[in-house]
Amino acid sequence: MSWFLLLFVAALGVQIQGVAGEYIGGFFDRAQGPAIQVGIVTEAPTHQWRVIPATPEVNAAMIANAADVGESHYEIILTGRSARTVVIRDIRPVVDRCGDPIGGDLVARFHGGPAPKVVLGLDLDGDRRTFRAVSKNGKMLDPYFIGPTARKVTLSKGEVESFVLSVKTTRRSCEWRVAVDYTAHGKPHTTLVTRTGGVPFRTTARLPETSEYSAVHHLRDPGKNVWERTDLRAYCAEPARDPQMTPRPMGMCDPK
């Protein structure tokens, strides 16, 4: 009988120790902060036009807060921080407001880098409730996170997933943010993603006539970050010294 009691107490002690370890581990895991970390939201590798109010000179803040013309491309990087697996339930757009297309000065931008692996597309002129999968040729497919073909994304501690958000419009200008819905420790959470400083992303349609834009700001000396303001017609007529630094995406120099 004494041997039976000894074995029972020993087994009970192991069970209690296991439960306590799980509880303590979970406590410290939650105390470290959010279960996922949203990495730096960067512009994806692409040629891109932005538009700012007409001005003789530009600075970094003006460019950072400018509206993308026609399309926006941003990369969002998610990193797991929890000892337990985190489930990404949805990455969805939050469209704050829309209005007429924006005019002013154009800014020519280029960002290099490897081609994105997972692209999530959104048409601001259509269904603005969900991001869709995008094919290699740029065609929008079914919703990525919801519906019968919903993809399952999980993050272990230290695991990284990245998505390129491709947002377009041909009719309006919109301000939008991104909501990341996830489950951690059995509870739902949401993280809102914006530009630096809480500024929403901005995407505007191209104006009907290219001549409606005042001018274009483009890099003349990338090493010194020197920008030059040129009349759009003169800019389009001049051969590009470096296609990477003086891009002509979206046929901006061609009649629409």
C-alpha positions as CSV (number, residue, x, y, z in Angstrom):
1,M,0.0,0.0,0.0
2,S,2.8,2.4,0.9
3,W,4.5,1.8,-2.6
4,F,1.1,2.5,-4.3
5,L,0.8,5.8,-2.4
6,L,4.4,6.8,-3.2
7,L,3.9,6.1,-6.9
8,F,0.5,8.0,-6.9
9,V,2.1,11.1,-5.2
10,A,5.1,11.0,-7.6
11,A,2.8,10.8,-10.6
12,L,0.6,13.6,-9.2
13,G,3.7,15.8,-8.7
14,V,4.8,15.3,-12.3
15,Q,1.3,16.3,-13.5
16,I,1.2,19.4,-11.3
17,Q,4.7,20.4,-12.4
18,G,3.7,20.0,-16.1
19,V,0.6,22.2,-15.6
20,A,2.5,24.8,-13.6
21,G,5.2,24.9,-16.3
22,E,2.7,25.4,-19.0
23,Y,0.9,28.1,-17.0
24,I,4.1,29.9,-16.1
25,G,5.4,29.7,-19.7
26,G,2.2,31.1,-21.0
27,F,2.3,33.9,-18.5
28,F,5.7,35.0,-19.4
29,D,4.9,34.6,-23.1
30,R,2.0,37.0,-22.8
31,A,4.0,39.4,-20.7
32,Q,6.5,39.9,-23.5
33,G,3.9,41.8,-25.6
34,P,2.0,41.1,-28.8
35,A,2.2,37.6,-30.2
36,I,3.2,39.0,-33.6
37,Q,5.5,41.8,-34.7
38,V,4.6,43.8,-37.8
39,G,7.9,44.6,-39.5
40,I,8.8,47.7,-41.4
41,V,6.3,48.4,-44.1
42,T,8.4,49.1,-47.1
43,E,7.6,49.9,-50.7
44,A,7.8,46.7,-52.8
45,P,10.2,46.5,-55.8
46,T,8.5,48.4,-58.6
47,H,8.5,51.6,-60.6
48,Q,6.0,54.0,-59.1
49,W,4.6,57.5,-59.5
50,R,3.5,59.7,-56.6
51,V,1.7,63.0,-56.6
52,I,2.3,65.9,-54.2
53,P,1.0,69.5,-54.2
54,A,2.8,71.7,-56.7
55,T,6.0,72.9,-55.2
56,P,9.5,74.1,-56.4
57,E,11.3,71.6,-54.1
58,V,10.6,68.3,-52.4
59,N,11.7,66.7,-49.2
60,A,11.6,63.3,-47.7
61,A,8.5,63.9,-45.6
62,M,6.5,65.2,-48.6
63,I,7.4,62.1,-50.6
64,A,6.7,59.7,-47.7
65,N,3.2,61.1,-47.2
66,A,2.4,61.5,-50.9
67,A,-0.3,59.5,-52.7
68,D,0.6,56.7,-55.1
69,V,-0.7,57.2,-58.6
70,G,-2.7,54.4,-60.1
71,E,-1.3,51.6,-57.9
72,S,0.3,51.2,-54.5
73,H,2.8,48.4,-53.7
74,Y,3.9,47.8,-50.1
75,E,5.5,44.9,-48.3
76,I,4.3,43.9,-44.9
77,I,6.4,41.6,-42.8
78,L,5.0,39.5,-39.9
79,T,7.1,37.8,-37.3
80,G,5.9,35.3,-34.7
81,R,6.8,36.2,-31.1
82,S,4.8,33.7,-29.1
83,A,6.0,30.3,-27.8
84,R,2.7,29.0,-29.1
85,T,1.6,29.0,-32.7
86,V,-0.2,32.1,-33.9
87,V,-2.9,31.8,-36.5
88,I,-3.3,34.7,-39.0
89,R,-7.0,34.7,-39.7
90,D,-7.1,37.6,-42.1
91,I,-5.3,40.5,-43.6
92,R,-7.9,43.0,-44.7
93,P,-8.2,46.5,-46.0
94,V,-9.7,49.3,-43.9
95,V,-10.8,52.0,-46.4
96,D,-11.2,55.3,-44.5
97,R,-12.4,57.7,-47.2
98,C,-12.4,58.2,-50.9
99,G,-12.8,61.3,-53.1
100,D,-11.8,62.7,-56.5
101,P,-8.4,61.9,-58.1
102,I,-5.5,64.2,-56.9
103,G,-3.5,66.5,-59.1
104,G,-0.2,68.4,-58.5
105,D,3.4,67.5,-59.1
106,L,4.5,64.0,-59.9
107,V,7.4,62.3,-58.1
108,A,9.2,59.5,-60.0
109,R,10.2,56.6,-57.7
110,F,11.9,53.3,-58.1
111,H,12.6,50.5,-55.6
112,G,14.7,47.5,-56.4
113,G,14.8,44.0,-54.9
114,P,13.7,40.4,-55.4
115,A,10.3,39.6,-56.9
116,P,7.6,39.1,-54.2
117,K,6.4,35.6,-53.4
118,V,2.8,36.3,-52.1
119,V,0.9,39.2,-53.6
120,L,-2.5,40.3,-52.1
121,G,-4.5,42.5,-54.5
122,L,-7.3,45.1,-53.9
123,D,-9.3,47.0,-56.4
124,L,-10.5,50.2,-54.8
125,D,-13.1,50.5,-57.6
126,G,-14.6,47.1,-56.8
127,D,-15.1,45.0,-53.7
128,R,-13.0,46.8,-51.0
129,R,-13.7,44.3,-48.2
130,T,-11.0,41.8,-48.8
131,F,-7.6,41.2,-50.4
132,R,-7.4,38.7,-53.2
133,A,-4.8,36.3,-54.4
134,V,-2.9,37.6,-57.5
135,S,-1.6,35.5,-60.3
136,K,1.9,35.8,-61.8
137,N,0.5,37.9,-64.7
138,G,-1.3,40.3,-62.2
139,K,-4.8,38.9,-62.5
140,M,-6.9,39.1,-59.3
141,L,-8.3,35.7,-58.2
142,D,-10.3,34.5,-55.2
143,P,-10.2,36.0,-51.7
144,Y,-7.0,35.0,-50.0
145,F,-8.1,34.5,-46.4
146,I,-11.9,33.9,-46.6
147,G,-14.2,31.6,-48.5
148,P,-13.9,28.0,-49.8
149,T,-10.2,28.5,-50.9
150,A,-9.1,30.4,-47.8
151,R,-5.3,30.0,-47.1
152,K,-4.1,29.0,-43.6
153,V,-1.2,31.0,-42.3
154,T,0.5,30.2,-39.0
155,L,3.5,31.7,-37.3
156,S,5.8,29.9,-34.8
157,K,8.2,31.9,-32.6
158,G,10.7,33.6,-34.9
159,E,9.0,32.5,-38.1
160,V,8.5,35.2,-40.7
161,E,5.9,35.7,-43.4
162,S,5.8,38.5,-45.9
163,F,3.0,39.8,-48.2
164,V,3.1,42.4,-50.9
165,L,-0.1,44.5,-51.0
166,S,-1.0,45.7,-54.5
167,V,-3.8,48.3,-54.4
168,K,-5.1,50.0,-57.5
169,T,-7.8,52.4,-58.7
170,T,-8.7,54.2,-62.0
171,R,-11.6,56.3,-60.7
172,R,-10.9,57.9,-57.3
173,S,-8.4,58.6,-54.5
174,C,-8.6,56.7,-51.2
175,E,-7.0,56.6,-47.8
176,W,-6.6,53.1,-46.4
177,R,-5.0,51.1,-43.6
178,V,-4.5,47.4,-43.1
179,A,-5.9,45.2,-40.3
180,V,-4.2,42.0,-39.4
181,D,-6.6,39.7,-37.5
182,Y,-4.9,36.8,-35.6
183,T,-5.5,34.3,-32.8
184,A,-3.0,33.9,-30.0
185,H,-3.5,31.9,-26.8
186,G,-7.0,31.1,-28.0
187,K,-8.1,34.8,-28.1
188,P,-8.7,37.0,-31.2
189,H,-6.5,40.1,-31.7
190,T,-6.2,42.8,-34.4
191,T,-3.2,45.0,-35.3
192,L,-3.7,48.0,-37.6
193,V,-0.9,48.8,-40.0
194,T,-0.2,52.3,-41.4
195,R,2.6,54.3,-42.8
196,T,5.1,55.7,-40.3
197,G,3.5,57.9,-37.7
198,G,0.0,56.5,-38.1
199,V,-0.4,58.1,-41.5
200,P,-2.8,56.0,-43.8
201,F,-1.7,54.7,-47.2
202,R,-3.0,56.9,-50.1
203,T,-3.8,55.7,-53.6
204,T,-5.2,58.0,-56.3
205,A,-6.3,57.4,-59.9
206,R,-4.3,58.9,-62.7
207,L,-5.9,62.2,-64.0
208,P,-7.6,61.9,-67.4
209,E,-5.0,64.1,-69.1
210,T,-1.3,63.9,-68.4
211,S,-1.1,67.7,-69.0
212,E,-3.1,68.3,-65.9
213,Y,0.0,67.5,-63.8
214,S,2.2,70.5,-63.1
215,A,5.7,69.0,-63.4
216,V,7.7,65.9,-62.3
217,H,10.4,65.6,-59.6
218,H,13.0,63.1,-60.4
219,L,16.5,62.1,-59.0
220,R,19.4,63.6,-60.9
221,D,22.0,62.5,-58.4
222,P,20.9,59.4,-56.4
223,G,24.1,59.3,-54.4
224,K,23.4,62.8,-53.0
225,N,19.6,62.4,-53.1
226,V,19.4,65.5,-55.4
227,W,15.9,66.0,-56.9
228,E,15.2,68.1,-60.0
229,R,11.8,69.6,-61.0
230,T,11.1,69.4,-64.7
231,D,8.1,70.2,-66.9
232,L,6.4,66.9,-67.6
233,R,6.6,67.4,-71.4
234,A,10.3,68.1,-71.2
235,Y,10.8,65.1,-68.9
236,C,9.0,62.8,-71.2
237,A,10.9,64.1,-74.3
238,E,14.3,63.5,-72.7
239,P,15.8,60.0,-72.9
240,A,16.2,58.4,-69.5
241,R,19.8,58.6,-68.3
242,D,19.1,55.7,-66.0
243,P,15.8,53.8,-66.3
244,Q,16.0,52.9,-62.6
245,M,16.2,56.5,-61.5
246,T,14.0,58.1,-64.1
247,P,11.2,55.6,-64.6
248,R,8.3,56.0,-66.9
249,P,5.8,53.5,-65.5
250,M,2.1,53.2,-66.4
251,G,2.7,55.0,-69.7
252,M,2.6,58.3,-68.0
253,C,4.5,59.9,-70.9
254,D,2.1,58.4,-73.4
255,P,-1.4,59.6,-74.3
256,K,-4.0,58.0,-72.1
